Amino acid sequence: MGIIGRTAYLIIRAFELVMVVRAIMSWIMPGDGSRFSQFVYGVTEPVIAPVRKLLFRFDFCRRCPIDLSFLVVFILLEIAEGLVRYL
């Protein structure tokens, strides 16, 4: 894996870590207005929001009690990470 591949891998892993932090924060301290939570949501929301918008076109996703967009983004990140490692 070259320097570009390593960099892409590290960026994906870092973003996954921020996603995990966001998930934990949503359980422990929802609605917290701290700078840290604003940073975490500010970094992850631009990626999650388009997926959420796409999923909300389906009736099942609108009625689902959990946010499936987070899960879809996380799965896509895992796939991207696998592709980067493969190439």
N, C-alpha and C positions, 0 to 999 in steps of 0.2 A: 504494500500500500504506500503510495507516494505522499508527499506533503499535503497535497490538496485533499486526498482521501482521508488522511489523519485529521486534518482540520475540519472537514465535513463531519467526520465521526464524532469529534469532540463537541462540535456545535450541537449535533443531534442529542448526544448524551447530556449535555448541559441543559438543553431545553426539556428533555425528559425529566431531569431532576427538578426543574422549576415547576413542571406540571405536577409532579408528586407533592411538592411543597404546597402547591395550590389546593390539591385534593385534601391534604391534611388540614390546611388552614380552614377550608370550607366546613370541616367537621368540628374542629376545635373552637375556632373563633370566627364564626360567620358575621359578616357585616363590619368587621374591624376596619377602621379608617386609618390605620398606621401607614407610615411611608413605605414600610416593607411590603405590606399587603397591596398597596397601590402599585408598587413596582412589579410584584408577582403577577397581579391581574393585568397590568399594563403590557407586560411582555407576552402573556399567554392569550389574552382575549383577541388580539388581531388574527390569531391563527384559528382559534376555536369558533369565533363568531360566524365566519362564512360557512363552516361545516354545520353549525347549528341552524343557520338560515336554510341551508340545503335540506337538512333532515326534517325541518318543520313543514316541508311541503307534503310529507307523508303523515296521514292521520294518526297512525300508530305512534309516531315519535312525538306528536303534539300532546297525546294523552299519556305518554309514559311519565311516571313519577321521577325518574332519574334523567340526568342530562347525558344522553347518549353521545353527543358531539365530543365530549371529553374522551370517552372511550374510543371513538372512531379516530380521533387525532392521535391518541396514544398508539393505537394499532398501526396507523400509517407511519408514525415515527419509527416503530420497530421494523417495519418493512423497509423503510428508507435506510435504516442503520444496517440491516442485512445486505442490502444492495451495495452500500458503500464498502462494507467489509469484503463482499464478493468481488467487486471490481478492484 
